[in-house]
Amino acid sequence: MHMKTSVQIPPYLTSMAVAHLNWMEDNKPNDLEKLYSEKKLKDYLSQKVMTAKQKVDQLMQEGMSRYEAMEIVNGIILSPPKEDAPSKVNPMTGMMRSTIRMSLYE
């Protein structure tokens, strides 16, 4: 008899967190760099994922399928539409993107 072991993935490494991280790289690179430099990125992503999961659960309780709920949550929480008047942003370099992503595994 084999025992199954389950691996707990931290919220900041889930697909939801990665979706939001991708969005931040493209839309809020200054905020992303600030969260990274202040060592608050993992907590920020974890909170964003928890908020998204709660909204998915709420929408499913209201009768939506998981797929429908995830589509809505992705559009309003994880990857919202670009703002009409984007703030001045400095494009993120590939090196900074890599550095930030690697920090999530530390």
C-alpha positions in Angstrom: 0.0 0.0 0.0 1.4 3.3 -1.1 1.0 6.4 1.0 0.1 9.5 -0.9 1.9 12.6 0.1 0.6 16.0 -0.7 2.7 18.9 -1.5 1.4 22.2 -0.3 2.2 25.0 -2.8 2.5 28.4 -1.2 -0.2 30.8 -2.5 2.4 33.1 -4.0 3.5 30.3 -6.4 0.1 29.2 -7.6 -1.2 29.9 -11.2 -3.3 32.7 -9.8 -0.3 34.4 -8.4 1.7 33.9 -11.6 -1.2 35.4 -13.6 -1.2 38.5 -11.4 2.6 38.7 -11.4 2.6 38.7 -15.2 0.0 41.4 -15.2 2.1 43.5 -12.8 5.2 43.1 -14.9 3.3 44.6 -17.9 1.1 47.2 -16.1 2.6 48.1 -12.7 6.3 47.4 -12.9 7.1 50.3 -10.5 4.8 48.8 -7.9 6.2 45.4 -8.5 9.8 46.5 -8.0 8.8 48.4 -4.8 7.1 45.3 -3.3 10.1 43.2 -4.2 12.6 45.7 -2.8 10.6 46.0 0.5 10.4 42.2 0.7 6.6 42.4 0.6 5.9 40.6 -2.7 5.2 37.1 -1.3 2.7 38.5 1.2 1.1 40.7 -1.4 0.7 37.8 -3.9 -0.6 35.5 -1.2 -3.2 38.1 -0.2 -4.2 38.6 -3.8 -4.7 34.9 -4.3 -6.7 34.5 -1.1 -9.0 37.4 -2.2 -9.4 35.7 -5.6 -10.2 32.3 -4.1 -12.8 33.8 -1.8 -14.4 35.6 -4.8 -14.4 32.3 -6.8 -16.1 30.5 -3.9 -18.7 33.2 -3.6 -19.5 33.2 -7.3 -19.7 29.4 -7.3 -22.1 29.5 -4.4 -24.2 31.9 -6.4 -24.5 29.3 -9.1 -21.6 29.9 -11.5 -19.4 27.1 -12.7 -15.8 27.1 -11.6 -14.7 28.1 -15.1 -17.1 31.1 -15.2 -16.0 32.2 -11.7 -12.3 32.0 -12.6 -12.9 34.0 -15.8 -14.6 36.8 -13.8 -12.0 36.8 -11.0 -9.2 36.9 -13.5 -10.7 39.9 -15.2 -11.4 41.9 -12.0 -8.7 40.8 -9.5 -5.8 39.0 -11.1 -5.5 40.7 -14.5 -7.8 43.7 -14.7 -8.1 45.8 -17.8 -5.5 48.5 -18.3 -6.3 51.8 -16.8 -7.4 54.5 -19.2 -4.7 56.9 -18.0 -1.7 54.7 -17.2 0.8 56.2 -14.8 4.3 56.8 -16.0 6.0 53.5 -15.9 9.5 52.4 -16.6 9.6 49.2 -18.5 11.0 46.3 -16.5 14.2 44.8 -17.8 14.4 41.0 -18.4 17.1 40.8 -15.7 14.8 42.4 -13.1 11.9 40.1 -14.1 14.1 37.1 -13.6 15.5 38.4 -10.3 12.0 39.0 -8.9 10.7 35.6 -10.1 13.6 33.8 -8.6 13.1 35.5 -5.2 9.7 33.8 -4.9 11.6 30.5 -4.6 13.9 31.6 -1.8 
